[in-house]
C-alpha cells in the first residue's frame, strides 16, 4: 500500500498544466497575505485562495500529503492515510461579481475547519493538491506547514560582513535559532530524544521554494550547531544573503490599466536595481481587488531592459507563481527587451527577477537596509511507524533594515 501511495503522489501528470486556465490566482498564506501558510495542531489556520473559470459549479476537493523535511511523501499509511487526508465535502465558493468575465467562482477557505477537514493529526510539511472530484484530475498544488508548540525557539538576526566578497555581495545576515528540548512533554508524557532533532530550515518572506538549511549532518562551513545531542541547542547560519526589497506593480486603478488590451507597466520597462537603495515592499504578498466588476484578470506583460545577451535566462517570480523559479516563468527576448506574459487579477503584487536558476542578486541587489521576515522551522525525526518528520516549533523574526548586533531577548 505504501508503494501505491508513492506512485499516486509522484504521478505529476500533464493534466495539471492543461487545467491551469481553469484555476487562477492559486495561493496559500497564513495569518495575513504576507505570512507563510502555517497551521498548528492546536487550531491555527492557513488560507487557500483561488478562482475557477467554468460554466457550472465544479466538484472540487483538497488532497493532503504529509512529507518529510525534503518534501518527499512520507511512506507509511498511519501518517499518510489518503482517505483521512482529504476534505469531506465539496469546497464552498462565492459567485464572481457581476460583470467579471475571466472567472465565475471564487474560493477563500481557511483550514483546518469543520466540516471540511477538522484537524491534522501530525505536524510536518504538507502538499495540498486541488483535485477535480468528477475525474480526479489534479488542478493545482501548493505547500504548507503544520507545526506543534512543544518547543518555543528564540531567533536572533544580526548583520555580518563577508570580507571575501565584494560589495554588495559582502552584506549578509547571521541567524541563530536557540531552544531547549524538554525531556518529557508535560501534556502528552512523550519522551523526546535530542539526537532526533537535527535540522532547522529558514525561509525568507514567502519564498517557500527557497530554503536555507542548518543540519547536524551537513558539511557546510557557513553553518554550525552548538549543543549537539544536548537539550539546549543553537543552530546558526552565517552567510544568508539579506537580498533586497521586491519590486511592486499596482493594477487596481482602472484608468491607468484599462481592460481589453495587453497591459504594461505605466512607468515603462524595468531596469537593473543592482546598486540602488531599496524601497519598501509588502514582504512578498499580493493584495487582490475584490467586490466589483473590475476585480477581474488582465493580460499583463513584464518587461525588462538589461544589457545582457538575449540567451541569458531570466525568470519572474511572485505570488502569482508561488515565488517559484520554473520553466513557465522564463522570459523571452523580444524587441530588444526581456518579456514575460501572464494573467493577473487586479491588485498589488510584489515580484522580482531571478537570473539563471538561483541568482536573486545580479539584477536586484543585496542591501542591509532591506527588511524581510524570516521563519525558522525546527524538525524532529520521530522513529515511530517507520519514521516521519515533525515540526516541534517555529519562530519568526524581522530584521531592522539597519546595522544590528543581534541579541536574544
Secondary structure, DSSP 8 states (H G I E B T S, - for coil): -HHHHHHHHH---THHHHTTTTEEEEEEESSSTTS--EEETTS--EEEEEEE--SS---EEEEEEEE-TTS-B---TTT--TTTSB-SS----EE--TT--S-SEEEEEEESBTTTB---SS-EEEEEEEEETTT--EEEEEEEEEE--SS--EEEEEEEE-TTS-TTTTEEEEEEEEEE--SB-TTT--B--GGG--EEEEEETT-TTSEEEEETT---TTEEEESTTSSEEEEEEEEEE-----EEEE---TTTS-SSS-B--TT-SB---TTS------TT-EEE--SSTT--EEEEEEEE--SS-TT--EEEEEGGGTT---GGGB-EEETTEEEEEEEEESEEEEEEEEETTTBSSTTT---TT---EEEEEEEEEE-GGG-EEEEEEEEEEE--SS-------
